[in-house]
Amino acid sequence: MAVTRHFEYKQKSNDPSRFRLKCKDSTCKWYISCYRAGKNDCTMVLYKFYDVHTCASLGKNTHTHAKAPWVAEEVYDYMVTHPESQPKDIKREIYKMYGEKISYWTAWSARKIVMERMNGSFEESFAQTPELVKQILKGNPGSIVRCYVDGNKQFEGFFVAYKSCLDGWSKGCRPVVGLDGCHLKGKYEGVCLSVIGLDGNNGLYPLAIYITRSETLDSWMHFLTLIEPNLKKRTKGSGRDILTFFSDRQTGLVKAVSTVFSGAYHRFCYRHMIANYKNNGFKGEHLVNLAWAGAKAFKVSEHEKMMEILKNENVKAKEYLEREPVQSWARCHFDKTSKCEYNNNNFSESFNKWILEVRHIPICRLVDRYSEMLSKQIYDRKVAGLELEEDDLVPRVKHIIQKLDKKYFKYDVQGVSLDILQVKHKKSNKKWTVEIKKHRCNCIEWQMSGGAWNTGGSCTGKSSPALEGHLVENGFTNIMHEKQVMGFKKAIKKVTNRSKLRLMDITEAFSYRHDGHPGPYRNPDPNKITKRGPHGEPPPQDCLHWCMPGPVDTWNEIVLEIIRREFEGTATFPI
């Protein structure tokens, strides 16, 4: 009321049995008085209330009583619909509603109050992770769920891979896997590492996530070791058990993949390579275009031609690209059994964006929302799949064929035999031979991508097999789409994380800091003295505190014991 009517009040006196407020303006008659109904009663009885202001408005747009709890109540509905709002957004919303300016820290505190009300506290959520493991395994038998702590009783990581996801990928997806990590934005930060597959419609197919402290060689080794047995469960024969990984060459990831999956193919995101290429001085548009042309070429001869031109333009540019194994970025050297021509890791980055709305919330709520998003994704795909015929093409392949059909007039298509066609470009006179039954074209693109498209643009022409879906391999038909969805027949049950907190009596907050000094312009320690001394001397640097790894606060002994019982099998989990 005081904020909306633009006046301020003060307490007349501190009395345990009475509560009296009056307007700060000594000439104003506004006054309210209440008294306690009984000695030990919390009920207050209104005794006097003079609700008339004889003073003028404050004449300013800041208010003493616009504190965090009040701000939190006012912006709660706004935050429910805008969960990604930052303190600056809350400041703007309060000013729009009441014309009052609040400090950044008031807005920050209000946001914290609202987020805890919506999603629970981060400390309680970490305490509930052992119970979360039990709940997921109870609702999704066969899934892989692990929770880890280190020797200092700090949270180490949380791994979850639903059995339905792993089964669907193994039975119906191509052997391609994207690896990436993204930063979490909650109170204790951390990272979310992910393993992502591609379905037959080139849609995201999440397999597993690992929430941990930071992206390091050890964290990637741990993550990949956990999921390695399931990724190798593929149909034998025709090289389908050989995996192809995609990554941005993150810290330790290249070594981790080569160690855990020796013999697997590993492609690097060429978009990131080009960014580094330009940062190393090769910024000219001509040099960049040549580098892209060499990477995108499907034929070795075309690749070598582009690299030779690049060498003549700038020999160091060619040498820089070839510091990485050519089979990790040049399309002509990719494994053809994967049926995927990608030379980027965009689908993993799309996953990072997909989970953006849950990256700021506590861990248990994050995993809960992740499972809900998975369920919705698979349900939507199942509904879309019901509209397709059994041997029908998936929508994206249909779309590509429709685009290529528009280019048909540029080509002459001549049958050589019942299953071999010769395609000729009318303008350039280039020719390609298409072998229908063998799913091959000497443009190489068909073998690489596995779909019914290639450089010639109309290898299939208007022939009937293309319409019947016989020109694409099973990975792009609704048969394989059904296998991908079958893994989700047992719907992912909503995770319930209502753990019995009496078994996990957290009295101290979990936290950690990264090793090393804090950067001079990064988030400062709020408890650190930053003011200079009386003679201008700098504040003391607590180097031992910052440079020595270890917990700030620790889990208490009962949590460690519960986790030890649950995951080391020394005793049964108490009920």
N, C-alpha and C positions, 0 to 999 in steps of 0.2 A: 504493500500500500504506500509506504513512504517513497519508494522509487517511482511508482506510477504518478503520484501526486506531487513529486518534486519537493519534498521537505525532508529534513533530518531530525532525529530525536535523540534523547539521551536518557539514561536511567537516573532517576532522582536520587536513589540511595540503594545500597546493597543490603537487602533485607531477606532472610530465608523464608519468611512467612508472607511477604508482600512483594508485588511486582508493579513498579510505578514508572511510567515514562512521560516525558514532557518534551515539547518542541524545543529545539536548540535555540531558537530565537526567544530571548528573554521577554519580549513584548507580546509574544503569541500566547493565546489561552488554550491551545490544544493540549489535552491531558487525558491519560488513561490510568486506572488503578485497579489491580486485582489482588485477591488474597487467597491463601491456601484453604481449601475446604476443611481439612483436618490436619492434625499434626504430622501424620505419616501418609497423607493423601496427596497424590500428584495432581488432583483436579484443582483448577484455578477458577474462582468465582469473580465475575466482573462486578466491581463496586461502583466506580465512577468512570464516565467516558464523556468528554466534551470534544465532539468531533467537528469543531469549527476552527479554521485557521484564519487568524487576523494578520499573519505575516505575509510578505510577498514570496514568490517562488524563489528558489535558490539562485536562479540566474546563471547556472553553470551546468555542464553536461557530464559531470562526474559525481558519483554518489558514494558516501561512506558505507552505506548498507548494501551496496551491490556486490556482495561477496560470493565466493564460489558455490556454496550450497544453494543460494537463491538462483544464481545463474544456471546451475545444473537443472533445477526444476523447470525453469523457463525454456530451456533449449532441448529438453529431453525428447519431445515429439519430433523436433527438427533433426536431432541426431539419429533417431530411429530410421528416418527416411534418407539420411545423409551420413552413414556411418564412417565415411572416409574424411569427414570434416576435421579441419585442423583448428588450433586456437584462433588464428586470424579470421576464420570463417565464423566462429562463435562470437568474436568481438563485433564483426559486421552485423550479425543477426541481432544481437542485443541493441546495437545502435539503431537498427531499422525498427525494432519493436518499441523501444522506450526512449530513444534519443540519448542514451547514456553511453559514455565511453568507459570501458573497463580495461584494466591492464592485461598484458599478455599472460602473466602468471596466474591471474584470476581465471582467465579463459582456459588456460592449461589445466588448472586444478578442477574446474568445472567439467572439462572433457574427461578427465580421469574418473571423476565420480560417476558420470553417465555411463562410460564404457564398462566400469565394474558392475554397475547396476544391470546392464544389458547382457554382459558375457561372463560375469564373475571375476574374481581377482586372479592375477597371474600366479600368486603364491599357492592358492588353493588348487588351481588347475594343475600345477606341477605335482602337488601332493596326491592328486587323483589319478596320475598316470598308471600306477599298478592296477587299480580297479578298472581303468579304461581298457587295459590289455585283456582282462578277464571278460569284460562285456563284449568286446569285438570277437574274441574267440568263441564265446557262447553263441553269438548270433551268426557267425560266419565260420563254421568248422573248416579246418584245413588252411585258413589264412595264416600268414606269417606276421606276427606282431611281437615286437621286442621293445623293452625299455632298459636303458643302461645308465649306470652312475659310475664315476671314477673313484679312485682311492681317497679323494678328498671329500667324498660324499656329495659331489656336484653332479647335476644332471649332465649326462654325456650325449644321449640321443634317444630318439623314438622312431622306430621303423614300423611301417605298415604296408602290407601288400595283400589285397583281397584275393582269395583263391579264385573267385569268379573272373577277375581281371586276368590273372595268370593263365587260367584255362582257356579263356576266349582268345588270348593272344597266341598261345601255343597252337591252337587248333585252326585258327582262321586268319591270322595276320602274317604279313611278310616278316622275314627275320631282320628287321631294321629297328634300332633302338636309339633314341635320343637321350643324351645325358646333359643335365644342366643344373644350376643352382640359382636361387634367388634369395635376397635378404628379407628377413622378417622385420616387421616394424613395431613390434610390441615393446613392452617394458624392458625385457631382457634381450631383445634383438635375436641374434642367431641366424641360421640359414635353413632353407628347405631344399634339399637335393632331390632330384626326381629322375625316374626312368620312364620314358614315354615311347609308346609304339605308334604305328600308323595302321588304321584299318584299311579295308579294300577301297573305301571311298576317300582315302587320304585324310581322314578325320583323326583327331587326337584320340589316343587309346592309352590312358594313364595306367601304369603297372604298379608303381611303388613310389613312396616318398620317404625321406629320412630327415627328420628335424634334428639338427645338431648345432653345436656352438659356432663352428666356422668351416669354411671350405678348404680342406687341407688334404695332403696325400693320405694321411691316416683315416680321415673321415670317408674319403672315396673308397679306400681299400675295404673298410668295414662295411660300407653300403653294398658294394659290388659283390663282396664275399657272401653276404646274406642272400642276395637274389640270384647268384650264379647258378645253383642247381636247377632252378625253375626256368631260367632263360635257355638252358641247354636241353630242355625237354622239348625237342622239336621233331617233326616227322623226318625220319632218316631217308637218305637217298637224294640224288640230284643236287647235292650240296645245300639242301635247305637247312641243314643243321649248322651252317657257317653263319655267324652273326656279323652284322655290319653296324658299327657304332658311329654316332654323330656327336660332335662336341665342339666347344669353342676353345679347346686346349686350356681349360682352367687349371689352376694350381694343382699339381699332382695327378691330374686325371689321365694324362697320356700314359704315365708309368703304371697307374693302377689298372687300366684296361689291359695293357700288355702283360701284366703280371697275373691277373685273375682270369683273363680270357685270352690266353696265348693262342695265336693262330687266327683270331678274329680280325676282321677288317675294321679300320678306324678312319673315318673321314673327318676332316676339319672344316669348320664353317668358313667358306671362302669369303663371305662378306666381312668377317672379322679379319681375315688375312689381308684383304684389300685395304681395310682401315689402317692396319699396321704398315702395310706397303706404302701408303701415302704419308703416314707419319714419319717414315724413314727417308723422305725426300723425293719419292717418285710420285709427284702430284699432278703431272701433266695429264690432261684428258686423253691424249693419244696413248700414253704409257698405260693408263688405267684400262682403256678400251682393249688394248692388245692383251693385257693380262687376263681380262675377262674372256676374251675370245679363245685364248689358249685353254682356259679351264673348262669352258662350256663345250668345246669340240667333242663330238662323239667318235671321230676317227683319229687314230694315232697320227696319220699323215697330216691332217688339218692342225692338230695340236702342235706337231713339230714345226709346221710352217709358221704358225703364229709366234712360237718361241724363237724361231730364227729371226723373224722380223723384229721382235722385241730386243734380241741380242744386238742386232745392228743399230737399233735406236739407243739402247743403253744396256751395256753388258752387265752392269751391276744390278739392274732391275731383274734381269733373268736369273742371275745368281742368287738374289734374295729370295725369289719364289722357290727355287729348287733346293733351298736349304731344308725344306720339308719334303718328305717322301712324295714323289709324284702321284702315287696311287692313293694318297690321302686328299688330293684336291683336284686332280685332272680327271674329268669325266670319262675320257677314253680309256683310262686305266682302272676304272671301277669294276668290281665284281658284278657280273651280269645275272647271277642267280638271285640276287636280292630283289630284282625287278623294281628298283628305285633309283632314279637318276639324280636325286637331290645332291647338291654340293653345298648345302647350308644346313643350319640347325634351327631354322625358323619355327618348326613345329614345337620344339621344346620351349622356345621363348614365348610361343603362343600359350603354352600351358602356364608359364609364369604370370602372364597377363590374366589368364582365366581365373587363377586363384588370388588375384590382387586384392579382391574385396575381403578375403579372410586372413591376409598375412599380418594383420595388426592385432588379432584377438588371441586370448590365451590358448594354450596348446590343446587342451581337451575339446574346447569349442571349435578350434580349427579343424581337428580330425573329424569331428562330428559333421561340420559343414562340408568338408571334403567328401565324405561318404554320401551326403545328400546330393551334392553336385554330380557325383558319379552315377547315382541312381537315376537322376533326371536325364542325364546325357544318354544313358543306355535305353531308358524308356522311350525317349524321343526317337532314337534310331530304330528301335523295334517297331514303333508305329510307322515310321517311314518305310521300313523294310516290308511291312505287310502289303504295301501298295505295289510292290515289285513282283514280277513273275519269277518262277524258280530259276530259270536260266537267263533272266534279264540282266542287262548291264546296270551298274550302279550309276547314280545321277551324275557324278563328275565326269565319268567316261563318256556318257551320253552327251554331255555338254561339249566336251572336246571334239567328239565326232561331228556334232552339229556345226561347230566352228570350222572344221576342216571341210565339211560339205560345201561351205560357201566358197571355198577355194578350188573346187573341183574343176571349174571351167579353165583353170590355168594348166591342167595336165591332160595328157592322153594316156588312157589305160588300155593295154592290150594283153589278152590272155595268151600265155605260152603253153600251158597245160591246164588241167582241171583245177590244180591247186597252186599254180604259179602265175603271177601277173608281172608285167613289165610296165612301169610308170615312167612317163617322160614329161619333163617340164617344157611347155611350148616355147617359152621365151629363151631360156638358157640352154635347152637341149640336154640337160642333165638327165641321166637315167638311173632307175633303181629297180632291183628285182625283189619281188615280194613272194615269199614261200608261205602260203596260208597255213598248211598243217603243221609246219615246223615253227610257226610264229617267228619268222625271221625276215629281215630286210637288210640289204647291204648298206643302208644308211646307218645301221647299228642302233638307232634310237628305240626301235621296237623291242629288241633284245634287252636293252638297258632298262626301259621303263615298264615293260610287261603289258602296256596298254595298247589300244588300237590306234596309235598315232605315230608319226615319224617325221623326219625332216622333209620328206617328199610332200607331206601335207595331205596326200590322198592315196596312200598305199592301198587302201581297201576300196577306194572309189565308191561306187553306188551298188556294189555287188550285194546280193542277198545275205551271205554269211555275216556281214557286219551288222545287219539288222537283227539277225537271230542270235547274236552274241557268241559266235564260235571263234571270233578272231582275237579274243582276249583270254588270258589264262584265268584259272579259277579264282585267283585272288581278287579279281575285279568283277565277279558275278555275284548275284544274290545268294548263291549256294554258300560261298565262303562268308558272305555277310551274315548268314544265319548261324554259321559256326561261331563267329565272333560274338554274336549276341547270346548264343546258347549258354555261354559261360555265366550269364547273368540271369538264367532262368530262376535260380533261387535268389530272389531280390535281396539286395544289400539292406539288411535291417538297420533301422536308425539306431545309432550308437547311443546308449543311455549311460551317462557318466555320473549318476547319482551315487557316488561312493559313500561308504560309511566312514565319515571323517574321524570318528572316535578311534578307528584303527590306524589312522594316519594323522596323528595330532601334530600338525605343523605349528610350531611356535616361533620359528625364525624363518625369514624370507630366504629363498634360494636366490643366488646371484653369482655372477662371475664377471671378470674383466679380461680383456685380451692382454697378452704380454706386451711389455714395452711402455715407453712414455706416451701420454696422451698428446695428440697434436696440438699445437698452439692455438689453432682456430677451430678445433672440434669441440664437442660437448664437454664442458668443464665439470670437474667434480664439485657438486654443490656444497660439500663440506670442506672444501679446500680453501685456505686463506689466500686471497688474491691481492689484498691491499698491501702496498709497500709500507715499510717501517717509518718511524719518525724522522730518520735521517736519509730516507730515500732508498734504503737497501731493499733488494727484491725479496719476495716472500720465500720461506724455506721450501726446498724441493724434496718431497717425500719420495726419494728415488727408490728406496727399498720397497715401499708399498706398491709402486707402479711397476717396477721391473721384475719383481718376483712373482711367478705365477701362483695362483691359489685362490681359494674362495674368499669372498668378502664376508658372507654369512654362510652357514652350512645347514644341511638337512639335519634334523635331530636323530638320535639313535634309533628311535622306534621305526622311522621310515626306512632307514638302512636295513634294519632287521627284517622288515616286511618284504622289501625288495629281494633280500638275500634268500628268504624262504621261498618266494615265488619263483625266482629265476635260477636258483642254484639247487633247488630240490631238497634243502636240508630239513624242511618240515612243510606241512600243508598250510595253506593260507587260512588264517583264522576267520571264522564267520561270526 
